[in-house]
Each structure stands twice: as structure tokens, then as C-alpha cells.
Amino acid sequence: MHETILVLDFGSPSVQLVPRRIRECGVYSQLAPNTLTAEDIRKQQPKGIVLCGDTAGRIDPEIFNLDIPVLGGGSGTFEMEAIRYFVKNVCECQCAWTMKNYATAAIERFRNEIGNDEVICGLSGGVDSSVVAAILSKSIGRQLKCILVDSGLMRQGEIEKVAKAFQGHFDLELQVVDAADGFLERLAGVEEPQEKRRRIGHYFIDIFAEAAKQFPNARHLAQGTIYPDIIESGMTLHQEPGHSSSDGSATIKLHHNVGGLPEKLGFHLVEPLRELFKDEVRKLGIELGLPKDFVWRHPFPGPGLSVRCLGEVTQKKLDRLRAADTIVIEEIHRAGLYRQVSQVFAVLLPVKSVGVTDGSRTYDEAVAIRCVATDDFMSADWVALPEEVLRRMSSRIIKEVPGINRVVYDISSKPPATIEWE
């Protein structure tokens, strides 16, 4: 059990930042729908309540009779000093929310919940799935069965790198499943981003269900769902995966491990990171002793390159995008900037433009480069990369990747733009 402060969302544009600021004070906090009644809140026993947005006529007045401190801030952004004073002086919290304590509690929790069952965990090599594997490995040891799906949508050399790294660092069973052709078949002719995510999510589940037949004691499916996935999918922490939100929360995009899950999985979901923001996941990884190259690796979307290949996904487009993305990452490392930025990648655009190569007219595709800095991935600023770095990226992509004759740079912040293009 840990101290909790609930943040009720009444439509404030800054509401997603408030739980982050409260957690920085050492107290667990989460967003809650504005439809919560006083009785709902009483059952959760929070140390405090924060109201964000216009509450006029939209709040249960009994909330103010719960003998729980309430902080109301309208639609403005709360100052850190005000939050800190509310948390420590008004709510009198002990401020013991740390990743060290979280790790200890989570390891014990999942050891008790899982018992002697086996758990299937889908590995991608990213931070989230790596931390999930680490925490479950410490909880249940070789009862954890990891599956690395080769979707054909990964970065250059990704499968080989991940397999080698995990087999060398973890005492677990790892199986690589080649499903590239199946993913391409299901994405054929699909252009709409949400539909891409739905199809990929459903096929991932199909693969896990098939793989589970080799593990008759497997009753659980572990996923690297994190708190921003929940928020951006228009859901709440206590909502069952696969069910849409009914409280009016905005659905920004469907995450393949949130909105794409079918009603009947056949597994019990295990989501050790469901309550955590991205920076907390990294801190947890360090507490668990993960190698630094795992912990500080830039995020990679669950649907892979499919959401960076705008429009229909084909093998030819994926090959071009993969080659361009490799160049972008190489140049960021070369400039010593990889740890200074939060995420950088290439996007293949569904447009063609006229160019000139070796004196001849071309009509080829364009690539956009996206580079952002962020603390929590709920909001992000575009990074002004040095001109010489951008020049090298552009020059190499155009020279080394056939079929691309134009490179542009994305200077959009989140919000209003999302980090990924789809």
C-alpha cells in the first residue's frame, strides 16, 4: 500500500502534468475520471484530491464532506511550490514513493499472484519490455517464458541484437518467432493509423496464443504497458484492457497493448509498469540492475515501423525507412547526442517530389526526421539539432537510400502534435 493523491480530470489542458509533479514530491498520484462519486473516492482512501478544470455542475458535492483535503486549480497549470505545499503540509504525506520501494513491492506482489504458473512475456528490446522481463525474472525465475516476435517491422539488426543481449544477461527462456510475412499480409492495403494498430495488436495476441501451446502451465501474458499508454488510449488504470472509456476521456491514439486487445485473451494480463511514467520505468530498470544500454535506449513503438511508414506498409517502403532510420541513429551517436535527446527517428512520407540526381530528373519519396526532448513523454519539445548533424543525415540518406530524394525536419512540439506521426 502507498499514499495516493487522486487528480480528477475536468478538462484542463494541463491535467496530465499534475500527477507527474505530485510524484516528483515522492507521492503516488493518478488521473481519475470526473465521474467518480464521493463513495468511489472513499473506497480508494486517497490522502488528497486535486481538481483540474471547470467543475461547475459536474462534481459530486459529497466529495467535500469526505474529510480529505481538496485542491482546486481551475484550468491553469499548478505551480510546483503549491503542489509541494499541498502534498506535504496539507495532506501530511510521508513522501515514500520511490522506485526502490516499488521494485521490492512489485517483486513480492507478482510472486504471490503468479504462484507456480508460467508467464509469457513479449520482448521487443525496448525499455518497457526489458524492465518487465527483469522484474518478473526476479519474481518467478525461469517460470518466465520470453517470446521475441520478428514482425518485420523492427529496426536494422534489431532481432539479432536483442536475442544476443537477453541471452547474455537474463536467466530465462527466449524463443524467437518469425512472423514477418503474417504482419505484412494483415497490413496490406491498410492506410488508416488506428486500423494498423488494431490489426497489429490482434495478430500479436494470435502469435502469443499459438506460442502458449508449448507452455501448458502458462496462464499469464506480461506486457510493457505504461501509464501514458493508458492515458492516450482514453482509459483509466482500473479499466479492463480492451474496453473503451465511458467517461469522455479523449482517445489520442490506440496503443497496440491497450486498445487492440480482443475481449477474450485466454490469458490473465500481467502489467508491472501500468502505473508508471517513462522516466520512472528507467529508474526502476536501474534499481533492477539492467544494463545501461537497455535503460537508456530510445523508445520504439509497439507497432514498430508500421506507424513511421505513413500510408500502406510494403516491404519496399520498410526497407527504405529502415535504411534511413539507421543513418539517423548513426549520426546522432557520432555527434555524441544520443543521451541528450529523448527520441530520434525517420518517418517515410506518403508523398513524392521532383528532384535531380546525376543530371537526371527524379520523382521519389521524402523522409522526415523527428527528434524530441521530454521528461515524461506526455509532452515534448522538438530539438534544434546542430546544422552539421542535419546536413550529414540528409546527405547520407539521399545518397545511400535509393528512392528518396528529399529530407525534411519536423519542428512540431507535443502537444499539439504527437511524437509518433501515426
Secondary structure, 3 states (H helix, E strand, C coil): CCCEEEEEEEECCCCCHHHHHHHHCCCEEEEEECCCCHHHHHHHCCCEEEEEECCCCCCCHHHHHCCCCEEECCCCCCCHHHHHHHHHHHCCCCCCCCHHHHHHHHHHHHHHHHCCCEEEEEECCCHHHHHHHHHHHHHHHHHEEEEEEECCCCCCCHHHHHHHHHHHHCCCEEEEEECHHHHHHHHCCCCCHHHHHHHHHHHHHHHHHHHHCCCCCEEEEECCCCHHHHHHCCCCCCCCCCCCCCCCCCCCCCCCCCCCCCCCCCCEEECCCCCCCHHHHHHHHHHCCCCHHHHCCCCCCCCHHHHCECCCCCHHHHHHHHHHHHHHHHHHHHCCCHHHCCEEEEEEEEEEEEEEECCEEEEEEEEEEEEEECCCCCCEEECCCCHHHHHHHHHHHHHHCCCEEEEEECCCCECCCCCCCC
